Amino acid sequence: MEQFINFFRKISYLILLFISSVIQAKDEIRVLTWIPDTNKLLFSGAQYISNHENLPFYIETFYLDQPSSINVKIKEIIEVYKNFNYNIEDTFKWYVYSGLSRGKYFYQLIFLPIKRNSYGALELVRTFEIKIETHGLENQTVKKSILSNQNSVLSSGRWYRLKIKQDGIYKISYSQIKSWGFTKMHQIQIYGMGGGMLPTDTRKPYRDDLMAIPIYIEKGNDGVFNEGDYILFYAQGANVWKFNTKNRRFYHEKHQYSDYNYYFITDEKGISKEITNAFYDDINTTLSVMEVNTFDDYYFFESDETNFLHSGRVWYGNPITNQTTKTFSTTFSNLNTNKPVFIYYDILSVADAIGEFSIKTDGVTITKKANNNTNIYYFPLRDTLLTNINSNTFKIDLSYSNLSSSAM
């Protein structure tokens, strides 16, 4: 279901806040002693949390007299090149849980001192600093206005909105722009924010207004943008592809609130922002341009039809009943059949019996057990595979079977 929200209407929220001033800063150094082990990563005093792949966590609890903030600063790391089979992210992660206990402010720091760098090696924290800032409450309240931006670019001028379904280079002719009522042709600009959703983690940086994007303007032999000329620009759809630095693969992120992205055209924000020439210099050739004749292409099948919990953001689609097969196919132009195809799948068994999925593509068939415990009704399967295909058409057959009549 498409849902377009005008994020650019500027709303000022008025809230009451306690003013707090930092009255004490305290830094504490911690040193982790890593213990050699051929099977897992381990340091002295490590604690383990269920459902976290036997990863070692540093956990420390603080009882303080006043409300505080707790952060971690990495001081020293070591690299490990042994290929432990851990699903590790590319940033150090820590969480602080807080509460009140017997009149004290309670804080618990949970820190995973491991990350995977861009080369695939694991980085382990040897020394880190716990920074504690203690705050005092003053007996006064003030009004604070929270503004995303005082003036959006959309607050003035003439605008025309473009609806974009998928990534690509788009063409707009001079006659189209003229028909939309624009007259200052030397000032045509296109604004957007790229594709994808705003971050759910509010601590991450994000732009709070549209940005002008570079455009290519074909002006013909006279050097003036007029009849017969056109504009080219690159636009992204609502769904995006993101590179995973751990396994060096791209994965898609489907927009959960809209099927389309939007770009905006104006002629009242100054001179057009045109694409500039990139400098290319290769000592192995006399060419002044770089020729690109191969690229990675992507496609995904995902339909949001069913939310089994009736809550949250996890949806599944394309249901397959027991003892049936569903085929998914698409076409890639000029596919290099000498290179393997990378497939990621995320499927879910909803049954009270042990079942099996079968995945078949171009003569290769793999099977996966859907349930290995009849006490588990919902059983997700997420994995990857590499395969070769012999034509521009990609096809995958997904089958499911078990002994239960209520399975899907």
DAGIGI-V219622 format. One line per field, one symbol per residue. ss: DSSP state (h for helix, s for strand, l for the rest). phi: phi as a letter, one per 20 degrees, with the letter a starting at -180 (. if undefined). Layout:
BEGIN
ss->???
phi->???
END
This chain:
BEGIN
ss->llllllllllllsssssssssssssssssssllsllllllllslllsslllllllssssssssslllsssssssssssssllllllllllllsssssssssllssssssssslssslllllsssssssssssssssssssssssssllllllhhhllllssssslllsssssshhhhhhlllllhhhlssssllllllllllllllllllssslsssslllllllllllssssssllllsssssllllssssslllllllsssssslllllllslllllllllllllllllllllllllllllllslllllllllslllllllsssssssslllllllllssssssssssllllsssssssllssssssllllllllsssssssssslllllssssssssssllllll
phi->.fbddffefeddedcdcfeccfdbccdcecdededgbedbebcfnfccdfmclmeedecbdcdcecfbcccdcfdbccdcdfefededfecfdbccdcadblndedccedceecbdefenfeddfecbdedddeddeeebcceceddfafcffefbneccedddebfreddcegfffffenecefecfccdacmdnefffeffefbfdbfcfdfcddedmfemcfbgnebcdbecdffecdceeffdmcececefecbecdcccdbcccnfgeefdfeecbcfebefecdedccbeccbcdbcedcdfelandeccblfcefmcccddbbcdflfefedfdecdccccedadbfcbecdcblndccccfecdbfedeececcacbdbdcdbfedccddcbbbeeedfb
END
